[in-house]
Amino acid sequence: MTSYDRPLESVLETIGQTPLVCVHDAPGVVPVYAKLESFNPGASVKDRIGRYMLERMLERGDLSPGGTVIEPTAGNTGIGLAIAAGQLELNAIFVVPERFSVEKQQLMAALGAEIVNTPTDDGMGGAIDRAHQLADELDDAVVPQQFSNPLNTEAHYETTAPEIYEALDGEVGAVVAGCGTAGTLMGIARYALERDAETYVAAVEPEGSLYGEFLGEGREEGAYKIEGIGTHDTATNELFEPDLVDEIYAVSDRAAHEELRRLASEEGHLVASSAAAASVAAKRVAEEIAAGAIDAPHDSVVTVFPDSSERYLSKGIYRSFEKWES
Ligand code: PMP
């Protein structure tokens, strides 16, 4: 467990034990609490799976000491994996489509990872194919595959969820979180439902994403600016378990943008668009619990703020809505 009252051996020990902070713009009778994941050393929730997946894979022998990790990723997962790989003396290669954020690629490289760019037109599919091709060419290389690796969900079941339950003495009424791979929500939801099967679970996606189809809801596919959550092809979201989820809530880019500005100006949270979408959804669930429209075992809602707005300043996250780039 992370403790700041003694010197630590490695930056890996600073992963997790993030603060849980009240969101004030919520009904007084049903507080909303947000887990601030930008407190991790790589400034996102993905540091948790970077460390957890690589340590377990080494223990199981799926990865040998000195081996190579190859992941198709454009973002926070690369940074989380790069931190862990560096400290566990593994090599890391990330396959990134060209159009993706230069800041994130620079951070991965600074952490000692090799970046292989694939043509923008080949999309994420092209990056995935190239990652597997590289793994076949190298001795002792693995692709952790965050979208299908159960260790992703397990990382949150073993770390994020117990931290939340400890902070709230087990009194969690609802869990609300954005879904990219869905590892974060699935890990917390599984833990929550084992403690109380009545816990309300809401997934959050951007308008234009297709997660709602998992619950048989109609969705119109479209582009969105909210980053890190949502899907255009539910076949890739292998970790998502519809049975654990009561609703899938779609948040508009405009609502998320207003909320991320409000969270900064009123509450001092420098968080990005996926956190803002989660906040919008969590406040709505809290209001419905307060109004008696949702039955929850406790009067509280927990959500996750996955990363910080600083990583998106170059995309104009704090400019006007029209000037915010996806
Ligand atoms: N927000 C951001 C900024 C992310 O990078 C991610 C991961 N893609 C998420 C939310 C969603 O997390 P998960 O993959 O665990 O669903």
Boltz pocket constraint, residues with backbone or C-beta under 6 A from the ligand:
constraints:
  - pocket:
      binder: B
      contacts: [[A, 75], [A, 76], [A, 77], [A, 178], [A, 179], [A, 180], [A, 181], [A, 182], [A, 183], [A, 184], [A, 185], [A, 227], [A, 228], [A, 229], [A, 272], [A, 274], [A, 275], [A, 306], [A, 307]]
      max_distance: 6.0
